[in-house]
Amino acid sequence: MSTDPAARAGHLDHPPRMGFFTDTSICIGCKACEVACKEWNAVPEDGISLSGMSYDNTVGLGASTWRHVAFIEQPAPPAASPGGVAGGGADGPVSGRPDAMRWLMSSDVCKHCTEAACLDVCPTGALFRTEFGTVVVQDDVCNGCGYCVPACPFGVIARREEDGQAHKCTLCYDRLGEGMEPACAKACPTDSIQFGPLDELRERARLRVEDLREAGQDKAQLYLNDPADGIGGGGAFFLLLDEPEVYGLPPDPVVTTRDLAGMWRHVGIAAAGLAVTAVALGLGRRR
């Protein structure tokens, strides 16, 4: 898989691929990223009622939630040291107690996949690859067919009831064109959301994982950082303190259109076989 999706899309003279590195270990769950995203992109509110999922009122990504901060409550690891109750992976008030808890917090977003199935299935060209390597939906081109919705292996993209069109994070494409960082990264008070050239972010993330493991966070790992994974690596990747499933993320995501070319080849062969059979039957009847 090519790690330069912008070049494959025809952007031959393009800037470095830009993306997000979200370090969940320092997320404090303030939801400033959610608010900044909605304000800058004029994303409608999506409900303020309690969901029953801790302090999470938005529940997940969708057409009107382009950034989502997850709150995961779980028993604190037995060997964890005492800490506060807030923060990405902080322990409960008394470590070692049977009822000690910790909160894992993570700001989720569109992954801007290297191999993007939503792009593959869009029949109108509403989804396109930018010169920064990101994936953007053009509202004035989307016809609301919804093909992209089941194609996304992360359940990111969705249609909005009000206009019937598909919507998701654009990585603030309009801001990137002006040399500005995305609104969510700008608003993050702890630098949990880091923005920049993807190669630089990957090296920074690798060093961060090493530091955390030396500090005793044995499960610290990078998610969607590997260009050899099932989506060719993400333009947005994450540092997690537990397995991806704990955060509601698929452990081994694969681009859903991976076998599309082979499927079309089989369809072509089958169609050719039917055509040959039809011709043979027609000749037989004439005789």
C-alpha positions as CSV (number, residue, x, y, z in Angstrom):
1,M,0.0,0.0,0.0
2,S,1.2,3.5,-0.8
3,T,1.6,5.8,2.2
4,D,1.2,8.9,-0.1
5,P,-2.5,9.0,-0.8
6,A,-2.4,12.6,-2.0
7,A,0.0,11.6,-4.9
8,R,-2.3,8.7,-5.8
9,A,-5.2,11.1,-6.0
10,G,-3.3,13.3,-8.5
11,H,-1.7,15.9,-6.2
12,L,1.8,15.5,-7.6
13,D,3.3,18.6,-6.0
14,H,1.7,18.6,-2.6
15,P,2.6,19.6,1.0
16,P,3.5,16.9,3.6
17,R,0.7,14.6,4.7
18,M,-1.0,16.2,7.7
19,G,-2.8,14.4,10.5
20,F,-3.7,13.9,14.1
21,F,-1.9,12.1,16.9
22,T,-4.2,11.8,19.9
23,D,-2.4,10.9,23.1
24,T,-5.2,9.5,25.3
25,S,-2.9,9.3,28.3
26,I,-3.2,13.1,28.8
27,C,-6.8,13.6,27.8
28,I,-8.8,15.1,30.7
29,G,-12.2,14.7,29.2
30,C,-13.0,18.4,29.1
31,K,-14.7,18.2,25.6
32,A,-13.1,21.4,24.5
33,C,-12.4,19.7,21.2
34,E,-16.0,18.8,20.7
35,V,-17.1,22.3,21.3
36,A,-14.4,23.9,19.1
37,C,-15.3,21.5,16.3
38,K,-19.0,22.4,16.4
39,E,-18.3,26.1,16.6
40,W,-15.9,26.3,13.7
41,N,-17.6,23.9,11.4
42,A,-21.2,25.0,12.3
43,V,-22.0,21.4,13.2
44,P,-25.5,21.2,14.8
45,E,-26.0,20.2,18.4
46,D,-26.8,16.5,18.9
47,G,-28.5,16.4,22.2
48,I,-27.8,17.4,25.8
49,S,-29.7,14.7,27.6
50,L,-27.9,12.2,29.8
51,S,-27.1,9.0,28.0
52,G,-26.4,6.8,31.0
53,M,-22.8,6.4,29.7
54,S,-21.0,8.2,32.5
55,Y,-20.5,11.9,31.5
56,D,-20.8,11.1,27.8
57,N,-23.8,12.8,26.3
58,T,-22.7,12.4,22.6
59,V,-22.1,8.6,22.8
60,G,-20.3,8.3,19.5
61,L,-19.2,9.8,16.2
62,G,-21.9,10.7,13.7
63,A,-23.1,13.3,11.2
64,S,-23.4,15.9,13.9
65,T,-20.5,14.7,16.2
66,W,-17.2,15.0,14.4
67,R,-15.2,14.8,17.6
68,H,-16.3,12.5,20.4
69,V,-14.7,12.2,23.8
70,A,-15.3,8.8,25.3
71,F,-15.3,8.2,29.1
72,I,-14.4,4.6,29.9
73,E,-14.7,3.6,33.6
74,Q,-12.9,0.4,34.6
75,P,-11.2,-1.2,37.6
76,A,-7.8,0.2,38.3
77,P,-4.8,-2.1,37.5
78,P,-3.6,-3.9,40.7
79,A,-0.1,-2.5,40.3
80,A,-1.1,1.0,39.6
81,S,0.1,3.8,41.8
82,P,-2.3,6.2,43.7
83,G,-3.6,9.1,41.6
84,G,-6.5,11.4,41.0
85,V,-9.9,10.4,39.5
86,A,-9.5,12.5,36.3
87,G,-7.3,12.1,33.3
88,G,-6.6,9.6,30.6
89,G,-5.9,6.4,32.6
90,A,-5.7,8.0,36.1
91,D,-6.5,5.6,39.0
92,G,-9.1,5.8,41.6
93,P,-8.6,7.7,44.9
94,V,-7.1,4.7,46.7
95,S,-5.0,2.4,44.5
96,G,-5.0,-1.3,45.4
97,R,-8.5,-1.3,46.9
98,P,-10.9,-3.8,45.3
99,D,-13.2,-1.0,44.3
100,A,-10.5,1.3,42.9
101,M,-11.5,2.7,39.5
102,R,-9.8,4.6,36.7
103,W,-11.2,6.6,33.8
104,L,-9.8,6.2,30.3
105,M,-10.6,9.2,28.2
106,S,-10.2,9.4,24.5
107,S,-11.1,12.0,21.8
108,D,-12.1,10.0,18.8
109,V,-12.3,11.4,15.2
110,C,-12.4,10.3,11.5
111,K,-9.3,8.3,10.8
112,H,-8.7,9.7,7.3
113,C,-7.6,6.3,6.2
114,T,-4.8,5.8,3.7
115,E,-7.0,3.2,2.0
116,A,-10.4,4.9,2.4
117,A,-13.4,2.7,1.5
118,C,-15.8,5.7,1.6
119,L,-13.9,7.2,-1.3
120,D,-14.0,3.9,-3.2
121,V,-17.8,3.6,-3.1
122,C,-18.9,7.2,-3.5
123,P,-20.6,7.4,-7.0
124,T,-20.7,11.2,-7.3
125,G,-17.2,12.2,-6.2
126,A,-18.6,14.0,-3.2
127,L,-15.8,12.4,-1.2
128,F,-12.3,13.4,-2.3
129,R,-8.7,13.2,-1.2
130,T,-7.1,16.6,-0.5
131,E,-3.5,17.7,-1.2
132,F,-2.9,17.1,2.6
133,G,-3.9,13.5,2.3
134,T,-7.1,14.0,4.2
135,V,-10.6,12.9,3.1
136,V,-13.4,15.5,2.8
137,V,-17.1,15.4,1.9
138,Q,-18.4,18.1,-0.5
139,D,-21.9,19.0,0.7
140,D,-22.9,20.4,-2.6
141,V,-22.1,17.2,-4.5
142,C,-23.3,14.6,-2.0
143,N,-26.6,13.1,-3.2
144,G,-27.3,11.3,0.1
145,C,-27.1,7.8,-1.4
146,G,-25.5,6.6,1.8
147,Y,-23.1,4.1,0.2
148,C,-20.2,5.5,2.3
149,V,-21.9,4.8,5.6
150,P,-21.6,1.0,5.7
151,A,-18.3,1.2,3.8
152,C,-16.5,2.8,6.8
153,P,-14.9,0.1,9.0
154,F,-15.1,2.5,12.0
155,G,-18.7,3.7,11.7
156,V,-17.5,7.3,11.4
157,I,-19.5,8.7,8.5
158,A,-23.3,9.1,8.7
159,R,-26.2,10.9,7.1
160,R,-27.9,13.8,8.8
161,E,-31.6,13.6,9.0
162,E,-32.1,17.3,8.3
163,D,-30.5,17.3,4.9
164,G,-30.0,13.6,4.1
165,Q,-26.4,14.1,3.3
166,A,-23.3,12.4,4.6
167,H,-21.1,14.4,7.0
168,K,-17.8,13.8,8.9
169,C,-14.6,15.5,10.1
170,T,-12.8,17.4,7.3
171,L,-9.6,17.9,9.5
172,C,-10.6,21.6,9.1
173,Y,-9.6,21.7,5.4
174,D,-10.4,25.4,5.2
175,R,-8.1,26.1,8.1
176,L,-5.3,24.0,6.7
177,G,-5.3,26.0,3.5
178,E,-4.6,29.1,5.5
179,G,-1.8,27.5,7.5
180,M,-3.8,27.1,10.6
181,E,-4.2,24.0,12.8
182,P,-7.6,22.3,13.1
183,A,-10.0,23.8,15.7
184,C,-10.0,20.8,18.0
185,A,-6.2,20.7,18.3
186,K,-6.1,24.4,18.8
187,A,-8.6,24.2,21.7
188,C,-7.1,21.1,23.5
189,P,-5.6,22.4,26.8
190,T,-3.3,19.4,27.4
191,D,-2.0,18.8,23.8
192,S,-3.7,15.5,23.9
193,I,-4.7,16.2,20.3
194,Q,-1.5,17.0,18.3
195,F,-1.5,18.1,14.7
196,G,1.3,18.2,12.2
197,P,3.1,16.3,9.4
198,L,2.3,12.7,9.9
199,D,5.9,11.4,9.8
200,E,6.9,13.8,12.6
201,L,3.8,12.8,14.7
202,R,4.7,9.1,14.3
203,E,8.2,9.5,15.6
204,R,6.9,11.6,18.5
205,A,4.3,9.0,19.3
206,R,6.9,6.2,19.3
207,L,9.0,8.0,21.9
208,R,5.9,8.7,24.0
209,V,5.0,5.0,24.1
210,E,8.5,4.1,25.2
211,D,8.3,6.7,28.1
212,L,4.9,5.3,29.2
213,R,6.1,1.7,29.2
214,E,9.1,2.6,31.2
215,A,6.8,4.3,33.7
216,G,4.8,1.1,34.1
217,Q,2.0,1.5,31.6
218,D,2.6,-2.0,30.0
219,K,-0.5,-1.8,27.7
220,A,0.5,1.5,26.2
221,Q,0.3,1.1,22.4
222,L,-0.2,2.9,19.1
223,Y,-3.4,2.3,17.1
224,L,-3.5,2.9,13.3
225,N,0.1,4.0,13.2
226,D,1.3,1.1,11.0
227,P,1.2,1.6,7.2
228,A,1.0,-2.1,6.8
229,D,-2.3,-2.5,8.7
230,G,-5.7,-3.2,7.1
231,I,-6.3,0.5,6.2
232,G,-2.8,1.4,5.2
233,G,-2.4,3.4,8.4
234,G,-4.6,6.3,9.6
235,G,-4.1,10.0,9.0
236,A,-5.4,10.1,12.6
237,F,-3.9,7.6,15.0
238,F,-4.0,7.1,18.7
239,L,-2.0,6.2,21.8
240,L,-4.1,3.9,23.9
241,L,-3.6,2.7,27.5
242,D,-5.5,-0.5,26.9
243,E,-6.7,-2.7,24.1
244,P,-8.7,-1.0,21.2
245,E,-11.8,-2.9,22.1
246,V,-11.9,-1.2,25.5
247,Y,-12.3,2.2,23.7
248,G,-14.9,0.8,21.3
249,L,-12.5,0.6,18.4
250,P,-12.1,-2.5,16.1
251,P,-8.9,-4.4,16.9
252,D,-7.9,-5.2,13.4
253,P,-9.8,-2.9,10.9
254,V,-9.7,-3.7,7.2
255,V,-10.7,-1.5,4.3
256,T,-14.1,-2.9,3.4
257,T,-13.4,-2.5,-0.4
258,R,-10.2,-4.6,-0.2
259,D,-11.7,-7.4,-2.3
260,L,-13.7,-5.1,-4.6
261,A,-11.4,-5.5,-7.6
262,G,-11.4,-9.3,-7.3
263,M,-15.2,-9.3,-7.0
264,W,-15.6,-7.3,-10.2
265,R,-13.2,-9.7,-12.0
266,H,-15.4,-12.6,-10.9
267,V,-18.5,-10.8,-12.0
268,G,-16.8,-10.1,-15.4
269,I,-15.9,-13.8,-15.8
270,A,-19.4,-14.9,-14.9
271,A,-20.9,-12.4,-17.3
272,A,-18.7,-13.6,-20.1
273,G,-19.6,-17.2,-19.3
274,L,-23.3,-16.4,-19.5
275,A,-22.8,-14.6,-22.8
276,V,-21.0,-17.6,-24.3
277,T,-23.7,-19.9,-23.0
278,A,-26.4,-17.7,-24.5
279,V,-24.7,-17.6,-27.9
280,A,-24.2,-21.4,-27.8
281,L,-27.9,-22.0,-27.0
282,G,-28.9,-19.6,-29.8
283,L,-26.8,-21.4,-32.3
284,G,-28.2,-24.7,-31.2
285,R,-31.8,-23.6,-31.7
286,R,-31.0,-22.3,-35.2
287,R,-29.6,-25.7,-36.1
